[in-house]
């Protein structure tokens, strides 16, 4: 008999989720790119996938993963923004770095 919710989740996970599920999520994260998604859509997809994979990475590792998947034209702007914010000591969170000027975002969406 199941005595706790935690035990029930463990039993359900082992019974109904295939063994390769976590590995598949890890591969998805490694291959994830922005493509034709907006920066926000890309970030949200990455965030949801990391939660599902139960990943606990350092902020720097998350930032590197995120930046690696950005489109080149946007990545250059974000790297510049990150440098400026870090130089002035204001960069404290990933959400503060993913500010992209509207003209870059719009030119990317038109492609």
C-alpha positions as CSV (number, residue, x, y, z in Angstrom):
1,X,0.0,0.0,0.0
2,X,1.2,3.5,-0.9
3,X,1.7,5.6,2.2
4,X,2.8,9.0,0.8
5,X,2.4,11.2,-2.2
6,X,6.2,11.1,-2.8
7,X,6.1,7.3,-2.9
8,X,3.1,7.4,-5.3
9,X,5.0,9.7,-7.6
10,X,8.0,7.5,-7.6
11,X,5.9,4.4,-8.4
12,X,4.0,6.1,-11.1
13,X,7.2,7.5,-12.6
14,X,8.9,4.1,-12.7
15,X,5.8,2.4,-14.1
16,X,4.7,4.9,-16.8
17,X,7.8,6.9,-17.9
18,X,10.3,5.2,-20.1
19,X,13.8,4.8,-18.9
20,X,15.2,7.0,-21.7
21,X,13.0,10.0,-20.9
22,X,15.5,11.9,-18.9
23,X,18.3,11.2,-21.5
24,X,16.0,12.3,-24.3
25,X,15.4,15.6,-22.4
26,X,19.1,16.1,-21.9
27,X,19.7,15.6,-25.7
28,X,16.9,18.0,-26.5
29,X,18.6,20.6,-24.3
30,X,21.9,20.1,-25.9
31,X,20.5,20.5,-29.4
32,X,18.0,23.3,-28.6
33,X,18.3,26.4,-30.7
34,X,16.2,29.6,-31.1
35,X,15.4,29.0,-34.7
36,X,12.4,31.1,-35.8
37,X,11.1,31.5,-32.2
38,X,11.3,34.8,-30.3
39,X,13.9,35.1,-27.5
40,X,11.1,34.7,-24.9
41,X,9.7,31.6,-26.6
42,X,13.1,30.0,-26.8
43,X,13.9,30.9,-23.2
44,X,10.5,29.5,-22.0
45,X,11.0,26.2,-23.9
46,X,14.5,25.8,-22.4
47,X,13.2,26.6,-18.9
48,X,10.3,24.1,-19.2
49,X,12.6,21.4,-20.6
50,X,15.1,22.0,-17.7
51,X,12.3,21.6,-15.2
52,X,11.1,18.4,-16.7
53,X,14.7,17.1,-16.8
54,X,15.0,18.1,-13.1
55,X,18.3,19.9,-13.9
56,X,20.0,22.0,-11.2
57,X,22.7,23.9,-13.0
58,X,24.6,27.0,-12.0
59,X,23.5,30.3,-13.4
60,X,26.6,30.6,-15.6
61,X,26.0,27.1,-17.1
62,X,22.4,28.0,-17.8
63,X,23.5,31.3,-19.4
64,X,26.1,29.5,-21.6
65,X,23.5,27.0,-22.7
66,X,21.0,29.7,-23.5
67,X,23.5,31.9,-25.4
68,X,24.8,29.0,-27.4
69,X,21.3,28.4,-28.8
70,X,20.5,32.0,-29.7
71,X,20.6,33.1,-33.3
72,X,23.9,34.8,-34.2
73,X,22.5,38.3,-34.9
74,X,20.7,38.3,-31.5
75,X,23.6,36.6,-29.6
76,X,25.9,39.4,-30.6
77,X,23.6,42.0,-29.2
78,X,22.9,40.0,-26.0
79,X,26.7,39.5,-25.4
80,X,27.3,43.2,-25.8
81,X,24.4,43.9,-23.4
82,X,25.8,41.4,-20.9
83,X,29.2,43.0,-21.1
84,X,27.8,46.5,-20.5
85,X,25.6,45.4,-17.6
86,X,28.4,43.3,-16.0
87,X,30.8,46.3,-16.4
88,X,28.5,48.5,-14.4
89,X,27.8,45.7,-11.8
90,X,24.0,45.6,-12.5
91,X,23.7,42.2,-14.1
92,X,22.3,39.9,-11.4
93,X,19.9,37.6,-13.3
94,X,19.5,35.9,-16.6
95,X,16.2,37.8,-17.2
96,X,18.2,41.0,-17.1
97,X,20.5,40.0,-19.8
98,X,17.9,38.8,-22.4
99,X,17.0,42.3,-23.3
100,X,17.1,42.6,-27.1
101,X,16.5,45.9,-29.0
102,X,13.2,45.8,-30.9
103,X,14.9,46.5,-34.3
104,X,17.0,43.3,-34.0
105,X,14.1,41.2,-32.9
106,X,11.8,42.6,-35.6
107,X,14.4,42.1,-38.3
108,X,14.9,38.5,-37.2
109,X,11.1,37.8,-37.3
110,X,10.9,39.1,-40.8
111,X,13.4,36.6,-42.1
